[in-house]
């Protein structure tokens, strides 16, 4: 994510936590994180940080540690920023961490926004006509309905090895998703989604 965009997202937050080397990236963007947590194997220097928590546990990822810190600090939602790195294994691990978390997780992307959904769930999302909307299963999903889009779903099953709703298009001002079981990520892509709207 470009530094200017990272700065805008970080400044829109009530509190800024960083996972390990993500703290360095926030410093580059001009936003020192309130707390940086992880095994600290990829952080460049500990000196500029306000608060560091070193957790050497190798059974959990730095993202797991970040999500646990967020929840234990009394927050019920988080916007994850900077997950689109050059390592697909890290991206997949981060999505897995987000699904396992009890937090309401939003994903700030370079060119859009994502939302983690866990069944049972039913939710409406504001959108604009023609906006790209993809509903991607992160585990086998049943009872999936996706309306307000060009190619709707009704009580369908989704799975990475079965069926996904990739590059769908919104028809109006809202998109509705229902999910009985499983976990999925809903992605919206448009220029309007690059920066926080609040």
C-alpha positions as CSV (number, residue, x, y, z in Angstrom):
1,X,0.0,0.0,0.0
2,X,1.4,3.4,-0.9
3,X,2.6,5.5,2.1
4,X,0.0,8.3,1.5
5,X,-2.8,5.8,1.5
6,X,-1.4,4.0,4.6
7,X,-1.2,7.4,6.4
8,X,-4.8,8.2,5.7
9,X,-6.0,4.8,7.0
10,X,-3.9,5.0,10.1
11,X,-5.0,8.5,10.9
12,X,-8.6,7.5,10.6
13,X,-8.2,5.0,13.5
14,X,-8.8,5.5,17.2
15,X,-5.7,3.5,18.0
16,X,-3.0,2.1,15.8
17,X,-1.4,-1.3,16.5
18,X,1.3,-2.8,14.3
19,X,2.4,-6.4,13.7
20,X,6.2,-6.6,13.8
21,X,7.7,-5.1,10.7
22,X,4.5,-3.3,9.9
23,X,5.6,-0.8,12.6
24,X,8.5,0.2,10.4
25,X,6.1,0.8,7.5
26,X,3.9,3.0,9.6
27,X,6.9,5.0,10.7
28,X,7.7,5.5,7.1
29,X,4.2,6.8,6.6
30,X,4.6,9.3,9.4
31,X,2.3,7.5,11.9
32,X,4.1,5.9,14.9
33,X,2.0,3.0,16.1
34,X,0.6,3.1,19.6
35,X,1.8,-0.5,20.1
36,X,3.9,-2.9,18.0
37,X,3.6,-6.6,18.7
38,X,5.2,-9.8,17.3
39,X,8.2,-11.9,17.6
40,X,10.1,-8.8,16.4
41,X,12.2,-10.8,13.9
42,X,11.6,-8.3,11.1
43,X,11.6,-4.9,12.8
44,X,14.5,-2.7,11.9
45,X,15.0,-0.9,15.2
46,X,13.3,-0.9,18.5
47,X,14.2,2.7,19.3
48,X,11.5,4.8,17.6
49,X,8.6,2.8,19.0
50,X,6.3,4.0,21.7
51,X,5.4,0.5,23.1
52,X,6.8,-2.9,22.0
53,X,5.5,-6.3,23.0
54,X,7.8,-9.1,22.1
55,X,6.0,-12.5,21.9
56,X,8.3,-15.2,20.7
57,X,5.6,-17.8,20.4
58,X,6.1,-19.6,17.0
59,X,2.7,-21.3,17.2
60,X,0.9,-18.1,16.3
61,X,1.6,-15.6,13.6
62,X,2.3,-11.9,14.2
63,X,-1.2,-11.2,12.8
64,X,-2.7,-13.6,15.4
65,X,-0.8,-11.7,18.1
66,X,-2.1,-8.4,16.8
67,X,-5.7,-9.6,16.7
68,X,-5.4,-11.0,20.3
69,X,-3.9,-7.7,21.5
70,X,-6.8,-5.8,19.9
71,X,-9.4,-8.0,21.4
72,X,-7.8,-7.9,24.9
73,X,-7.6,-4.1,24.7
74,X,-11.4,-4.0,24.6
75,X,-11.9,-3.4,20.9
76,X,-14.5,-5.4,18.9
77,X,-13.5,-4.5,15.4
78,X,-10.3,-3.8,13.4
79,X,-9.2,-2.7,10.0
80,X,-6.2,-4.6,8.8
81,X,-3.9,-2.6,6.5
82,X,-1.0,-3.8,4.5
83,X,-1.8,-7.4,4.0
84,X,-1.2,-7.4,0.3
85,X,2.5,-8.1,0.4
86,X,4.6,-10.0,-2.0
87,X,4.3,-13.3,-0.1
88,X,1.1,-15.1,-0.8
89,X,1.6,-17.5,2.1
90,X,1.5,-14.4,4.5
91,X,-1.7,-13.2,2.8
92,X,-3.4,-16.6,3.2
93,X,-2.2,-16.8,6.8
94,X,-3.6,-13.4,7.6
95,X,-6.9,-14.3,6.1
96,X,-6.9,-17.4,8.3
97,X,-6.1,-15.3,11.3
98,X,-8.9,-13.0,10.5
99,X,-11.4,-15.8,10.2
100,X,-10.4,-17.3,13.5
101,X,-10.6,-14.0,15.3
102,X,-13.7,-13.0,17.2
103,X,-13.3,-9.4,16.0
104,X,-15.3,-7.7,13.2
105,X,-12.5,-7.6,10.6
106,X,-12.3,-5.2,7.7
107,X,-9.5,-5.3,5.1
108,X,-8.1,-2.1,3.7
109,X,-6.6,-2.9,0.3
110,X,-4.7,-0.8,-2.3
111,X,-7.7,-0.6,-4.5
112,X,-10.7,-1.6,-2.4
113,X,-12.1,-2.9,0.9
114,X,-12.8,-6.3,2.2
115,X,-15.0,-7.7,4.9
116,X,-14.6,-11.1,6.7
117,X,-18.0,-12.9,7.1
118,X,-18.6,-15.9,9.4
119,X,-21.8,-17.9,9.3
120,X,-24.4,-17.5,10.4
121,X,-24.4,-14.0,9.0
122,X,-26.7,-11.6,7.2
123,X,-25.5,-8.2,6.3
124,X,-26.1,-5.3,3.9
125,X,-23.3,-3.2,2.4
126,X,-23.5,0.2,0.8
127,X,-22.2,0.3,-2.7
128,X,-22.6,2.1,-6.0
129,X,-23.9,0.8,-9.3
130,X,-21.3,-1.0,-11.3
131,X,-18.8,-1.5,-8.5
132,X,-16.9,-4.7,-8.6
133,X,-18.0,-7.1,-5.7
134,X,-16.4,-10.5,-5.2
135,X,-17.6,-13.0,-2.6
136,X,-14.7,-15.5,-1.9
137,X,-15.1,-18.5,0.3
138,X,-12.4,-19.0,2.9
139,X,-13.9,-22.3,3.9
140,X,-16.7,-24.4,2.5
141,X,-19.9,-22.2,2.8
142,X,-23.5,-23.2,2.7
143,X,-26.8,-21.3,2.5
144,X,-25.1,-18.4,0.6
145,X,-27.3,-15.7,-0.9
146,X,-25.8,-12.7,-2.6
147,X,-28.2,-10.1,-3.9
148,X,-28.1,-6.6,-5.4
149,X,-25.5,-7.9,-7.9
150,X,-25.5,-8.8,-11.6
151,X,-25.1,-12.5,-10.9
152,X,-27.0,-13.2,-7.7
153,X,-26.8,-16.3,-5.6
154,X,-29.7,-17.9,-3.7
155,X,-29.0,-20.6,-1.0
156,X,-25.9,-21.8,-2.9
157,X,-22.7,-23.5,-1.7
158,X,-19.3,-21.9,-2.2
159,X,-15.8,-23.3,-1.9
160,X,-12.4,-22.6,-3.2
161,X,-12.4,-26.0,-5.0
162,X,-16.1,-25.6,-6.1
163,X,-17.7,-22.2,-6.8
164,X,-16.8,-18.6,-6.1
165,X,-18.4,-15.3,-7.0
166,X,-15.5,-13.4,-8.6
167,X,-15.8,-10.0,-10.2
168,X,-19.5,-9.6,-9.8
169,X,-21.1,-6.2,-10.3
170,X,-23.4,-4.2,-7.9
171,X,-26.6,-3.1,-9.4
172,X,-27.6,-0.3,-7.0
173,X,-26.8,1.3,-3.6
174,X,-26.7,-1.9,-1.5
175,X,-25.5,-5.4,-1.7
176,X,-26.9,-8.1,0.6
177,X,-25.1,-11.2,1.8
178,X,-26.4,-14.2,3.8
179,X,-24.2,-17.0,4.9
180,X,-25.5,-20.0,7.0
181,X,-22.2,-21.8,7.6
182,X,-18.6,-21.2,6.7
183,X,-16.4,-18.1,6.3
184,X,-16.0,-15.8,3.3
185,X,-14.5,-12.5,2.4
186,X,-16.5,-9.9,0.5
187,X,-14.4,-7.6,-1.6
188,X,-15.4,-4.3,-3.1
189,X,-13.1,-2.6,-5.7
190,X,-13.4,1.0,-6.8
191,X,-11.5,4.3,-6.6
192,X,-13.9,5.4,-3.8
193,X,-12.8,2.5,-1.6
194,X,-9.1,3.4,-1.5
195,X,-9.4,5.8,1.4
196,X,-11.5,5.8,4.5
197,X,-14.9,7.4,4.1
198,X,-15.4,8.4,7.7
